[in-house]
Structures are given as C-alpha cells and as structure tokens.
Amino acid sequence: MKILMVNKFLYPNGGSETYMFKLGEYLTSLGHTVEYFGMEHNDRCVGNSADCYTENMDFHNTGGLKKIKLSLKTIYSKEAKEKIGKVIERFKPDIIHLNNINFQLTPSIIYEIKKHNIPVVQTVHDVQMACPNHKMYNEEQKSTCEKCLDGKYINCVKNKCLHNSSMKSVIAAMESYYYHGKNTYNLIDCYICPSQFMADTITRAGIDKSRICVLHNFCEKHKNLPSKDTSKKYVLYFGRLSIEKGVHTLIEVCKELKNIDFVFAGTGELEDMCKGIENIEAVGFKTGNELKSLIRNALFSIAPSECYENCSMSIIESLSLGTPVIGSNIGGTPELIVQNETGLIFESGNKEDLKQAIQSLYYNPDVAASMSEKCIELSNNTIECYTQKLLALYRNQVIK
C-alpha cells in the first residue's frame, strides 16, 4: 500500500511527529511505501519523491506586511493546496493520513485531496476542531474552557486566547468559522481519535460520529527490562513545566511533603518555581535512554495535568516501563490508568487529593511494586497491534 503521511512539521517537534515517524517507519518495515508532505525546514528528516514542500512559516523573525500575509495564509494556504496536488500526482497514494495540519498547511488541502478521489484519514492529536487555540484551557483563569464548543468562536477573540494577542485570536476564530461553516471537516473519511474523550469532543464540535474510530496510541514494548534501581527512592514528573500541566499544584504539594524526594525532568515557563525547594531535583530536558532510566527507576510518576489531555504519551511511556502513574481525572487520562492496578486517579487541581495519592503510594512500596508488574502486563497496545488495526481501517476506506 502507498501511504502519504501529512503533518505541518517534518522534523522532531512533539508527540504528533513522534507518532508519525514511528508509525511510518514500522509501515515501511512491513513492505508498505510511505512518503511525507509538510513544511520545508533545515531539520526536515523525511520527504517525498516529488521533493515538494511548503515554505517554512516563521512568525518569530517576520514583521510588517509579510507577517500579516503569513497570518492570512494560516486560514487558507493556496501554496499547500497546490503542492500537495503535485505530490499526489507524482506518488499516487492509495490513502492519505493527515496529522496536524492547521495554521501551517490549513484544511484547504482537504479539497485538493478530494479532487483526486483518494480516501483520507486523520489522527486527531489535539482539540483544534473544538477550540481555536487548541487547548480548551484559559491561561488567565487557570481553568479548562468549553465556551467555543457550541460554535461561538467569537469567545476566542473576546478572551484573546491565542498568546493574549487580539490579531492572532481573530485569525484563529476566522479559521474555525470558515471551515466549520463550509462543513470541511466532514469531508474526512475517518477520524482516528486516541481517546474516547477526544471522540466525544469532536462530536460535540460537529463531526459526524459515524466517521470516528477510537484507537489509543501505541506503546513501546520493552524486552528484558532491568530491575528497578532502588538505591534512590524518588517520585518523577516529566514533561513541560507549565501551568496547564498542573505543575504549580504539584510544586505546592512537594513543599508540604518534605520527606519525599521529587525529580522534575523538563523545561518551561515554571522552571524558576522549582528552584530553592530542597526536595525537588530539577534535571532539565531529558530524552532517550537517560529519560527511560529516570522513568524506570522512579517509584511512580505523576501526570497532574489541569487541561484536557488527549492520550498522553508520557503516561503510556511510564506504564510501558513498569512505572505506575498518579494522574488527574480529566480528558483522556482516566482511560489510560486502571485505578488501583496501574496507578491512581485524583481530582484535577485538588492539592489535598493529589497529596493523599502520593502518600498512599510512597508509603506503601509493596503496593507500588505490585502496580509496576501490572503495568508491564497490561501494556499490550504495541505498535504491532496498533498497526494491524490501522491497516484494517486503511483497507476499509480504500475498498469503499
């Protein structure tokens, strides 16, 4: 099968890129032909036979009229539409798999794809179809927000939801009004939602339920995991150090649990909050084997997010390495943790509830050890299993 993967970034940038690269690599190993379309960039690591990509959109180093022109291009990109057409004509894919396309590529490419009568699926990595700022989170009020779910995208403008900028918020709202008004999103043949939460959210935003399939993200199957190194007993947070991730709440809890050692791995705007706290060791951004070792040897990890997570790769990675997770009760997080078996669920933003959950696991190491074994036992959504389901979905769309 010939598969065209589409994503705005064609270099390692976040979870959606990790998903796409690993999936594309595995599909190739099975004998399928995979090509990629997105923006050109110095760090681009995948490509297509037409050697055709859109211009890299750099808002940080652009000003004046060019910035306004780029901003309007985030609503409808004639360039992306024309160039994906050239890639399709050269590659002639059997199916097209979209990932993150809004702003840099725009849904305008959907019209070009449909012109070629090629089936198209999309993995829904964030809540963009329901919320113009992709978060459903109000940073000023430090709370979740569902004001745009009923189609009143003007709320994005009123609250200056995009980087506290009126212009950016107006453009984001315009994009939502335009594509929802034209019912563009229902031209996609199938949406792959990594959580039931995401499926329910985009249904509320106007997507036809019959076009939605729920497939939780795959996890890496680790063979012959080393025994946990128990010489240092610690609790781990790894991820972005930001308000919506619940890091401020976690730090307040850490201050009250002075006999428990915490390790924070990550960077973000709340880095300075971690300084000067004796029982928090901030180790910065970690990747690869160094991060895996940190996760594997932790007594448990914490996912305290106060925004609607979709299908957190951090939680999946933790569980696959045999490390239980204490996670908040919103978004797709509760779908990933089996209460009292692979971790604990607490009320999002509730400091006392989080504190109690941490203490109950930390001071009961036998329970944590039992959960660790259960994590490994239940981490069976491997890329092999996931791809088998995905290929069946692909074939179903192609046969249609």
N, C-alpha and C positions, 0 to 999 in steps of 0.2 A: 504494500500500500504506500502511496506517496502522500506525505503529510506536510502541510505548510503550517509551521508554528508562528504566530504573530504576537509580538509584545513590543511596547514602546522602547524598552531598554534591551539591548542585545549584549549586555555585559553584566557581571555580578553586581547587583544593586540592592536586592532584598529577597523576600520569600518567594515572590512570584517568579523571579528569574531562577532561583534555586530549583523550584518545582519544574520549570520548563526545561532547563538544561539536563537535569537528571532523567526526566521523562523522555526527552529527545534522544539522549544517549542510550537509554535502555531499548527504546523502539528501534533504533539503528542496529543494536546488537541482535535483535530478533529478525533482521533482514529487511526492515522497512526503510524507505528513503525519506529523510527528514530535512527540510530546509527552513530558513528563518527569515522573517521580514520585520523591520523596525527602523529605528533611527541609526544613522551613522555616528560613530564615536571612536575616539582613539583606542579605547579599551574593548571594542567590539570583538567577541570571540567566536561567533557563529555567523553564518551568512547564507546566501542563495546563489544559484547558478547564473542568474541574471546580473549579479553584482549590483543590485539596485536597492537603495535605502533612502529614507527621507533625511532632510537636513537636521543636524543636531540643534535642538531648541534650547539655547542658553539664555535664560531670563536674567541671570545674575550679572552678566557682563554686557548687557544691552541696554540702551537708553533711547529716549526720544521717540521719533516716528517708528523706528524699527521695532521698539518694544510694543507699541500699540498694534502694529501689523502682526507681530508674533502672537499677541494676546487674542486677536480676532481669529487667527489661524487655529487656536485651540478649540474653537467651536466647530469649524468645518475646514478640513485640510484638502484642498484640491490636489496638492502635491502627493499626499499619502494615497489618495484615491487613484491617481494616475499611475503611480509607481507600483502599487500592489497589483494593478492590472497587468503591468509589464512582467512582473514576477510570475503571475498566474499563467500568462500566455507562454512563457518560457518553460516553466516547471510542470504545468498541467497537473496540479494536485488532485487526488481523489477526495480529499477532505481538508478543510481549513480549521485550525484550532486557535481561537483567539484567547488572549490572556488580558493583560492590562493595556487598553488602547486609548482611553480618554485623555484629552488635552494634547498629547504629543502626536497621536495618529488620528484620533477622533472617530466616532462611529460612521463618518462619511464613507469609510472603506467597506462597510457592510453593503452599501448599494452597489459598489463595483463587484464585490464577490457574488452577489445575487444575479448580476448581469451574466455571469459565466455559468450560472446554474450549478454551482458547487455547494454541497452541504457544508454548513458551518456550525461549530460548537464553540462554547466559550466557558472557560473556568472562571468563576466569579470569586476574585481574590479580595474584594472589598465592597463596601456598601454604596458605591458611587451612584448606582441606578436609583437609590432611595434618598441619597443625601449629596448635594453638590460639593460638599467639602470632604467627602469620602470617609467621614469619621463617625457621624451621628453622636458627636461629642462637643459640648460647649466649653471651650477652654476658660472663658471668663467666669462662668458659673461653676466650673469644675464638675460637670454632670453630663449624663447622657442626654441626647436631644432627638426627638422624633417629629419636630414641627414640620418638616418637609415631606413626611411620608404620605400625606394626603394630596400632594401635588402643589402645595403652596410654597414654591421655591423662592418667593419674594422674602421669606424669612431669612434666607442666606444673606440677602442684601441688607436687611434691617439689622442683623447681628454682626455684619462684616465677618462672616465665618471663615473666609479664606485669608489667613495670615493678617487678620484685622485690617484688610485692605478693601476699600469700597469698590475700586475698579475690578480687582480680582474676583470679588464676590458677585458683582454684577455679571461678569462674563460667565462664571460658573452657573449662575441661575439661568442665564440666557441659554446655555448649552442644554440644561435639563428641560426647560420649557420647549426648546426646539425639537429635541429627539423624542421626548415623550409625546409631544403634540402630533408628531408625524408617525407615532407608533413604530418607530425604527427598531426598538429593542425586540419587538415580537417577530422580527424577520430572522432572528437567530433560530436555528432548528432545535438546538438543545443547550440548556444551561447546566453546567456541572457545578453544583454547589457543594463545597467542602463541609457544610454543616446544615442541619435542619433549620437552625436559626437563620442562616443566610437564605435558604429556600423560602422560608416564611416571610422574610423581609422583602425580597424582591417581588414576591407575590403581592404583598401589600402595596408595593410601588407600581403595580400594573402589569407585571409579567404573567403571561398565561401559564397556569400551574401545570398544564399538560406538557410544557416544554422544559420542565425542570427535573433533574436527576440528582440525588444526593450521593456523593462519593467522598468520604473522609479522606484527607491527604494521606499518602503512603508514609511509612516509616522505614528507616534503615534497619535491616536485620543484622545484628551484631553476633558474630560467631565467636565462641570461646572467650566470653567476657572475662577479664581478670577479676579476681576477688577485690572487693572494696578495700581501699586503704583506710583503715580506721584509726591511724595514728593521729589524725587531726579531725576532730568532730566539729562539723560546721553545717550551716544551712545556706543554700545558694539562691540568689536571684541573678538571672542572666537575661539581658535584653536591653531595650532602650530605657535610659534613665529620664523618664518624662512623667508629667502629671497624669495623663490619661492612663498610663500603665499602673497607676496606684502606688508608685514608688514613694511619694510623700507620706502616704498612710503607713507603708511598710517601715519607713525610717523612724516614724514616731513609735511604732511598736518595738523596733530594735532598741531604742533608747530605754524602754521600760523592761527589756529582757536582757539585762547586763551580763547575766551568766551564760548567755548563749552567743556563740560566735557566728557572724554572718559574713558571707563573701558576696560582693556585688561585682558582676562582670558585665561591662557595657559602658557606653558613653551617652551623653545627652545633657539637656539643659539643667538637670538637677544634680549634676556631678558634685557641685560645691556643697550640697546638703549632706553628702556622705562624709565630708572631711571633719576631723576633730571628734568623731564618735569612736570610742575605744574598741567596741566590739564589732565594728564594720571594717572589713578589709576591702577596699575598692581596688580591683586589679586591672581595670580598664577593659578595652575591647579584646576579646579572645576568639579565636577560630580554630578549626581543625582539631588535631589530636590534643592540643592544650585545653581546648574547651571541653572536649569529650571527657578528658581526665577529671576536670573540675566537676562535671555533671555526675560522672560515675561514682566518684568518691564522696559526694555530698550525702548527708543523711537523708535529706529530701530537698526539693526545690520549691519555690513559691512563684505563683503566677497571679499577682494581686490586681490585675487589670480592672480599671473602673470605666473602661469604654467597651463597646461591643466587639470582642474578638471574634473572628470567623472560625478558623481552625488552626490554632496556634502551633506553629512548627516547634516552638520552644517546649511546649508540653509534650508533643509527640516524641521529640528527641530525648527528653528526660525519661519518659516512660520506657522507650526502647532500650535505654541504657540501664534499666533496672532501678531508677530513682523515682520514688513516689513524688506526687505533686499536691501541694495545697493550692487550690485555685478558687477564684471568685465565681459567683453564681449567675453571671450574666453572659450573653452572647452564646457562642458555641462551646465555651469552656466546659460546662457540665456534661456535654456529650462525650468528652474525651476521658474524664476521670470517673472511675467506678467508686462510688462513695464507700469508705472503709475497706476497700480492697486494693486500689492502686493510688489512693490518696484521700484527701478530704476537701469538701466544698464549704466555703464560708460566704457570708453575706458581703457583697461588694461594698467597699468603703467603710465597713464596720470594724473599727480598730479593735474593739474588745473581742469580737468573734474571731478575727484573724489571730490575735494574741493567744486565745484559748486553743485554737487549732495547732499553732506552733508548739505550744507547751505540751499538748496531749501526745504529739508525735515525738518530740525531742526527749521527753522524759519516759518514753516507753519504747526503747530501742528494739525490743523483740517484735513489737507491732510494725515498726518501720521496716525491719528485716523481712518479715512475712509479706508486707506490701511489695517490697523490692522483688521478691520471687514472683509474685502475682503480676507485676508489671511486665516482666520478661515473658511470662506465659501468655499474657493477653495481647502482646504487641505482635499481632499477626497480619496487620494490613500492610504487607510488604509491597514493594514496587512491582514484584511479580504478580501478586494477587490484584493489585490496583490496575495494572496494565491489561490484565486479562479481561476485567470488567470494561475498561475503557475501549479496548478493541472491539468488544461486542457492541458497544454503543456506537462506535465509528461505523461498523458494518451495517448496523440497523439504519443509520442515517443515509449511507451510500445506496443501500438497496431500495429505500423509499424513492 
